[in-house]
């Protein structure tokens, strides 16, 4: 029998913690940095925030901030991490953030997106609108550990097999893709939380665009002359777009 009172209390406490985390986060940010979007985990143990810093006459800088009570399973990801400590007492979080942003360490985590990276995000957006998703096949031990073992984005990720598949059911379409330079770019985006992951059967890991993050980034970065298909073909080769066109022919 389901204890509805317990479920309601859990949801209420989770929502309260989310509100407290966001409140403390905003209190701790420098005036030049603002919160654009965030994701709060179902378990309530981590919050990912996309931050933007505007510089005069320059393109915006972005930063992925991770507030959690456990380390990230992805090695070589570009995420600034703060352990928020006791979830029952978050009052010191804003002070931790102020101290962190005053240190040189934070500067290493800000990033600007090139026109090619914007094109890569537009490509990912186009794929998802066609019902497609990118996926990699994980080593057996990494897949079985379900984020309890670390996974190196610079080395392990590049050695995995890459696929373009049906977003809802990989069994209905799973096209192998050989494009290591593009896979390297996926690793960078994944490490910034611009892609999030879902485990699937057959040791597959889906890589889905973090929509509430990539849409404002695309809006800031695209231009009238920005032809993402030409940029993708020029940098990664026409065969990558041919796979995309092939995938569009499948019934979704």
N, C-alpha and C positions, 0 to 999 in steps of 0.2 A: 504494500500500500504506500502511495506517495504522500509524504508529509508536506502539504502545501504551505503550511506556516513556515517550515524550515526553508523551503525554496524561496519564498517571498523575502524572508529575512536575509538570505544569502544575496539575492539580487539587490536588495536595498543597501547592504553593506558594500557590495561591489561598486554600485553606482556612487555611493558616498566617497569611496576611496578614489574613484576616477575623478570626481569633482575636486577633491583635495589635491591630487597630483597636478591637475591642470592649474589650479589656483596658485600653488607653490611654484610651478614652472613659470608662469607669467610674472610672478613677483621677482623671480631670480634672473630674468633676462635683461641684458643691457638695452638701453633705449633704441639702439640701431638695429636690434634683432627682434623679429616678430614671429609668432606661431602661425603657420599656414594650415597645417593639418596634423592629425594624430590618429594612432590606432592603439586601442587598449585590448590586451589579450583577454580571452574568455576566462582564463584561470585567474585573472586579476594580478598576475605576477610581473607584468612588464607593460610599459607604455613607450611607444615609438612616436617621436615628434619630428615633423619637417619644419625647420626654421629657415628664415630668409633674412639676409643682411643686405641692405641697399647701400651702395657706395655712389657718391656723386659722379655722374657721367660714366659710370661703369655698369657692366651687366651685373645682375644680382648674384650674390653668393648664397649657397645653400649649405645646410648642415643637418645631418641625421643624428638626433639625440635619442639615446636609449636609457630609460629609467627602469631599473629592474632589481630583483634581489638575487639574481644568478647570472653567471657569465654567459656570453653569446656562444652558440655552438659553431658559428662560422669564423674561421681564422682569416685574417687579412681583409676583413670588412671595414669600410670607412664609416664607423659609427662612434660617436662620443658617448661613453658609458658612465653612468652614475649609479652607484648602489644606493637605493633610497632607504636602506636600513629597515628598521622596525615599521611594518606597514600600519601599525596601530598609532604611530607617532611620526608624522611627516613634517613637523614644524621646523626641523632643521634643514629641509631640502632646499629652500630658497637660498639660504646662506651658502650651502654647498655649491649651488649653481653660480652665485655671484663670484665666489672664490675661483671656480673653474674658468669662468669666462675672463677673469682678470689675469689668468696665467697664460704663458705662451703656448701651452699644450692645445688649447682650443683652436688656435689658428691652423694647426695641421689638419683639422677635420673639416674646415670649410672647403667647398668645391664650387667651381664654375663649370657650367655645361657648355661644351662646344656645339657648333651647329650640327656636327655629325652625331653627337650624343642626343641632341633634340630629335634628329631624324630617326635614330634608333628607338626612341620612345614613341614616335609617331608610327613607326613600323609595328611595334608591339601593340599599340592601340588599334591599328588596322587589323591585325591578326585576331584580337579578341572580338572585334566587331563582326568578324566573319566566323565567330564560334571556334577559333583555334587557339591553342596554347602551346608554348614551348615546354619541353620536359627533358630531363637528363636521367640516365639510369645509374643509380648509386651503387657503390661496392656493397656487398652483402652485409658486412659487419656495420657499416654506417647506417644502412637502411634499417636493420634490425634494432639498432640502438635508439632510433627515434629522437635525435637531438641530444642524446646523452654522451656521444662521442663527438670530438671536434672534426670539422670538415674544412680543409684548406682550399680557399677560393682561388689562390694563385697556382696551385699545383694539382690537387685532387680533382677539383671541378673541371679543369681543362682536359683531364684524362677520361672523363666520362663520355658515354655516347649521347649525342644530342638528337632530339626528335621534334617534329612539329605534329601535333595531334589534335583530335577533337576535344574541345574544352570540357564537355560533359561526359564523354565516354571515350577514353583512349583506345579501347578495343575496336571501335568502329573506324578509326583512322590514326595511324602512327607512322609517319614518314621519316625515315632516317635522314639526317642532314650532316654533311661534312663541311664545316665552316668554323675552323678554330679561331680565327680572328674575331668573328662575330660572337663566338662562345666566350671569348675573353671579355668582350664588352658586356655580355649578359652577367658574367661574374662580378664586374664592377657595379652594375646596376643592382644586382642582388645584394651585394655587400653594403649598399646605401639604403636598402629597404625600399627601393623603387620597384622591386619585384618581391612578392611574398611567395611562400612555398606551401604546397599541399602534398602529402604522401599519397601515392596510388599503388595499385598492384604491380607485380613484376618488377619491384625495386625502382619504380619510377617516381620522380619528384617533379610535380608540376611547378612551373614558374609563372605566376600570374601578376599582371601589372597592379600596383597599388594605386587604384584609380584616383582617390581623393588627393594623392600626391602628384601623380604625373600630369593630370589635367592642368593645374595652375602652372606647372613648369613649362609644359608645351605652350600654353597661352603666352607666357612671358617670353619664350625663346623663339617661336616661329616667326617668320617674316613672309612677305608676299613672294619673295624669290625662293623661299624654302621649298624645294622639291625633294621630299624625303626619298622617293623611289630612285631618283637619279643618284642621290648621295649614297644610298645603300648599295646600289649596283656598282657604283664607282669604287667604293671602299672595300666591299666584301664579295663582289662578283655577281654577275647576272644569274648564275644558278641558284643563288639564295632566293631571289625574287621568283624564279621559275617554280621552286618548291612551294612558295606561298600561293602562286597562281594555281598550281596543281591541287593544293589543299582546298581552295575555294570551290573546286568542281565537285567535291564530295557533298552529299546531302547531310545537312546538320541536324 
